[in-house]
Amino acid sequence: MINELINYFRNKKILILGFGKEGISTYKLIRKYLPTQQLYIGDKKENFQETFDFAGDTNLIFISGNGYLDNLDDYDIIMKSPGISFANLDTSKFAHKIKSQLELLLEFFNNTTIGITGTKGKSTTSSLIYEILKDQNQKSILLGNIGVPVFDYIDKIDEDVRIVLEMSSHQLEYMKMSPNIAILLNIYPEHLDHYKTYAHYATAKCNIYRFQKDGDVCFYNADDEMIQRLKTGVTTADTYKISLKGKDDADICLKENTIYFRGKPIYYKNEHRKLPGDYNLNNIMFALGVSEIFGLDLMQTKKTISNFEPLKHRLEYIGNHNGIKYYDNSIGTIPQATIEAVKALGDVDTLIIGGMDRGIDYTEFIQFLNESKISHIICMPSTGHKIGEKLRPEVRHFVGNLEEAVTLAKSITEAGKSCLLSPTAASYGFFRNFEERGDIFKELVEQMDEYSADFRLNLHT
């Protein structure tokens, strides 16, 4: 199968667009099999080629700076990195040339592929499905948006491997192939700085099932209004509707604290699990669905679910410091994610919000906060300050950065309750990514061991 992929690249005019983790991965694979073929590499960063050792490769042409997106129609194949936005470009002349590692995997490899996307929950669901398969001796591999470029592992994929793929909207945007099993968890307004409209973003998400064939399977959230509108009329694959709200026509649904798979009880809501909240229960329902269609051992699947730990920065428990429980939900970049995190914990006394403004509508979120029992909402720039202006004066606190937010939180949070970082905004402009933001939050929290309960009391008075 690798030979078919390499023949696809052979003697083509190829542009590797974006030279980050995935671009480097693409370069390495092509060079391994086609060592002398001329390649073009484009990146917005000036002199990006100086940060990588090309080992004397003379068959390269570099395009950098503001003009790196010019003349895209000149190439046979555009290997686009997911983070590059074409929102301001007319792509009609070259859209068919845009390819990705994920799409080429689906095109040239005959493995069973399980693709997972959604505005929130895709990393947790992908990782959980992978663990379920692995725990039952199913040969499997986890790739994609989880941080593992497909081409880094393509030589290790044989015909028996089931491939679990976390798929972002950026990876799906120009896809013309879909996985054998498609999972669409939810669609909320997100990445509005990358897409022309919310509808454009939602349409990109739906490419996960749009090109499925007879015999493929699609699991989708029947409670999500946007998905319901976009899914209408697509019937090629065998579809499974998932409903946390217990809809009568759902294939997998929650009714009276029991999850049913086409009428068969398979899981109880109150079973032991380390993934808190109803939104995680929804993720679990999709994983249970995959387990059922593969005919896996249900008791072992439930054991895997019971032992599965939350991923980093996804409602991750940081620790108890001076009687306060700290949680890192740095991945919470949209209102729905923060709302669900607050509901899952149930005892949030202090909430830390704020980050890059991407044009998200916070009206309903502000209403939720004003009606909540949260005592303290610490507002960081820039979105936090905008939201804070519309919050009740007795609960809002304005700070300039994350360090100030944590310092304040330790002095005002009631002992025995929780302090939650769930920014409800992107990290960019303040941090490299949400991971760095979460890591710094954790470092700041862990520095608190030097503070005594008496010192906290003095700060209150």
Order of alpha helices (4+ residues) and beta strands (2+ residues): alpha-beta-alpha-beta-beta-beta-beta-alpha-beta-alpha-beta-beta-alpha-beta-alpha-alpha-beta-alpha-beta-beta-beta-beta-alpha-alpha-beta-beta-alpha-beta-alpha-beta-alpha-beta-alpha-beta-alpha-alpha
